[in-house]
């Protein structure tokens, strides 16, 4: 790949902006998990340590970069970074090796807030509910994001709530990701 990969934020968000509660998701949406798998498959994923621990393992078909302040953190099958620049650089190198043009940021809240200004795309599962929680997704500003597509509401067997998928593209160029050329 000749240019730096873009950054896509992938998240499930309730109507009231909640996306997490007590270290996990405030809902069970097995129907949406297949979408998450299809969306992230074959891409490097960037996530924080708590998000990784809530998933509990490296996911197949993707390379995972876990960002943590814990210098002693290790986990089988993942790449570990201890600062944002290093995490982005690792993910960029992985994207190049995988031949893809996007890094998928999949959580958590601190990373979404830190990197939304650098994102080029958003892929949001809009959960049709107002729920209590302690992690909020950043505001999607109409002046910065253009809605590209929104599916009809769906609810599959086992889903706690109805949901739909929405994809957005940044209207203006995102802030630079400041990748290092090599690790």
N, C-alpha and C positions, 0 to 999 in steps of 0.2 A: 504494500500500500504506500502510496506516495505522500498522502497528507495525514495529519493527526486525526484520530477517530473522534466522532462526536460523543456527547454524553446524553443518554436517555434515562430519565427518571421513571421507574416502574413502581406503581403503588396502588393499593386499594384504599379508598377514602370514603368515609361516610358523608352524608349531606352537611353535617355540622363541622367537617374538617378533621374529625378524629380518625386516626389510623392505627392506634395501638393502645393497649391497656395492660398494665402489670407484666410487661416483658413479652407480650404476645399479641395476637390479633383479637379484637373484640367480637369476632364472628367466626363461623365455620361456613366456607363457601367452596365445597369441592368442585363445583362447576367452573369456578374461576381459576382454580389451581391448574387446570389443563391449559388455559390461556396463558398463565404465567410461564408454564413450561415451554409452550410454543414460542412465546415472545423472547425468552432469554436463551433458548437452546442455541448452542454454537457460538455464544458470545461470552466475553469476560464479564463477570459480575463483580461489582464493588459493593461491599457492605461493612457495617460496623460490627464489632465483636458481639454486642448483645443481640443483634439481628441474627448473626451466625449461630449463636448459642440457642436462640429460639427455634431455628430450623433444626439444629442438632447434628448436622453432618454436611459434608460436601455434596452438592447435587450433581448427578451425572450429566454429561454432555455440555458442561460449562466449566470454565476455569474461574475460580473464586479468589478475589483479593479481599482479605479481612483487615480492616484498619482498626488498630487498638493502641491505647496508651500503655497497656500492660506489656512490658519488655519480656516477660516470661511466657507469654501466650504462644502456644503451639496447637495445631490441629492437623490431623491427617488429611491430605489431599487439597490443602489450600495454601495460598501464598499470603504471607503476613507482612504488613507494613505498619510503621509506627508514626508516620506523619502523612498529611494529606498529599503533599507533592510526591512522596515516594509511592503512595498507593496509586495515584493517577499515572505515574510513570510506568509502574508494573502493569497496570491494566492496559495502557497504550501499547506496550511491547506485546502483551498477550493478544490484543486485537490484531496487531500486525501478523503475528504467527498464525492466528486463526483465520486470517483473510477477511475480516469483517470491519465495517466502518463505524460501529457504535460500541460503546461501553455501557453496560446496563447497571445503573445504580438502583439497588433494591432495598435500601434501608440502612440505618434507621433515621429517625427524625432529625438528629443533629446534622447528619450528612445531607439530607434533603435541603435543610435550611442553609447549610454552608455552600451547596453547589447548584442550587436552582438557577442562579444568575449565569452559570457557565453551561447550563444544559441547552441542547438544541431541540430536544423532543421530550414530550411527556406521554406516557401511556398509563392512563388512569382507569382503574375499575371504580366506577361510581356506585357505592353501596347505598341502596335506597332505604336509609334508616338514619335516625339520629341516635347515637349511642354515647355512653360516657366513656371517657378514656383519658390517658395522661400523655399521649403523643399526638401532635397535630401536624398535618401536612401544611406546607407554606401556601399562602394565597396564590391562586392562579389568576394573575391580572389580565383582564381583557386587552389592555394596551400592549402587553408583551407577548401574548400567546394567541395563536389562531387555531380555532377548533377545525380539525381536518375531517374527522368522522366520529359518529356516535352511534352505537348499535341500539337496537330496541331493548327494553328491559327484559331480563331473563331470570328464571329461577328454576334451578334443576334440583333433582331429588337430593335431599340432605342439606340444601342451602338454608341458612338461617334467614336470609333476606333476599330480595330481588336485587339485581345489579345489572350494569351495562358497561361496555367499554368505550372509552373516549381517547382519541389521540390528538395531540396538539403539536404544532411547530412554532418555534420562536419567530416572532415577526421581525425583529432586528437581530443582527449577529450576536451570539452569546459572547461573554467575556472569555478570554483565552484560558485554556486549561493548564498552561505552563508545564507541558510535558518535558521531561529530560530526554535527550536524544538516545541515551542508553542507560542501562542500570549499572 
